Amino acid sequence: MVKYLLALAVVYSCSSYSHSVYSRASECDVDERSAQSVQVTYRARMGSYSDDELITQTKEKLLHKLQDIADNTDAGIMETAVSFRRDPNSSNIDAIAQIASVTECYGDRFKITKENIDYLSSTVFKYTSNDLDIETSFTLPAAPLKQLQQLTPTLILTEASIFTFKMGDEFAQVLEKLGRFTMLWPINDTKLLAFIGRNHVFSFHQGKLVGYQYNQALLPISLANQLEIVAEDFTFSLNGAQFASTVTLNGQQAALIDSAYNEPKFLTLQQVSDLDETAQKLAGFSVGKPFTDFSKVQTSPCYQHAMTIDEYISTYGNSLIQLVDADNKRAFFTPCRQKIVMSTAEQVDHIKLMEDFSARRAGIYGKNELFDTFSKWQFAGLGQGDPYAKLEAMGNTNLEWDTAYVTTEKWHGQFLVIDDTLISGKVFH
């Protein structure tokens, strides 16, 4: 089998990020098959260190072990979760990290070193989630999201159709044939974006299909990771030739794509055994007239707990992003990065308060206007970037390393706190 290397002009060299331990905030893909759990125990005499010193010593020991693992990989590793346990009968602390091997990085990378050891922070929730006690009566604006049947589109593209759909098809026709979408993003009263998986998006204008875009990095990775995982690979059937989207393309195949679709983008590959020979791999293209102008994106206020979620979604649901998430649950995104996660069609499980999306590496058209419509999260008088003292004033609060747990009269939750600042959170009723 002929092997190819990505040309330096297209992507970063692997050597630029080998042997590194990355924070989960990094915009990197990992090999899920390589996932493993790593545990260390830091043993200290009772009273020999303060709590802060014990935590730091434990994190340094964990980092040393993770670094040894990273040094034996091609592109480093990324921690996906970290938790700490204290032995109640001693000063011993167990640190457990979930890790996976990095396959590729697209944007921001946060390398964990001794100097920024606080990146190794806990994300394990102290509370068990109960459904929010809400009597819901609203009809979801996008009925397809109520039925979570498996999404299995016919992933074949021809000169005349995309996954059997044609330009001019009515949204209702497409929906009936497909069953549902992964994400529906109402732009305004006349424009709607509809996503299949993480890499395919359809543009509907006044209820009719007008465009389609594929990009292997369509969305900011932190947003894409929220979406369900469905089959993304597809097959071209062009001019009698059939070939998969994942293969390296010969000149004839690249020419067929170039003649059939708009703005095709290819990655240039170089053959290892012969640096003068190159091949190409598909990175993106479009059909019809996908939306590029998002100057009139409709917005709605943040959910602030002043009204019930039932009232909020009933009032503003038509302007909220609706999706099926990576846990196969229906959810809503608000304009201030609140992800309202539904456990059933009539119950809310929790609200996730998310950090900013970095759109720098996203390939969707009009990305700057599209993602500039989001603001920092807010909830019940709190906001991203607020000092920890503001959270303390809300109720009974306990800070364990970088994780703050709070219980108020109406809700409880967990917040990530770095440098005395609220970064993200998750709240329950």
Helices and strands as residue ranges (DSSP letters): E 4-6, G 14-16, E 21-22, E 28-42, H 51-70, E 77-86, E 93-105, G 114-119, G 143-146, E 156-158, H 171-178, E 183-186, E 191-196, E 200-205, E 208-215, H 221-224, E 235-238, E 241-244, H 251-260, E 262-271, E 278-288, H 309-316, G 317-319, E 321-324, E 330-333, E 338-344, E 347-353, H 367-371, E 378-379, E 382-383, H 388-392, E 396-400, E 403-407, E 412-418, E 421-428
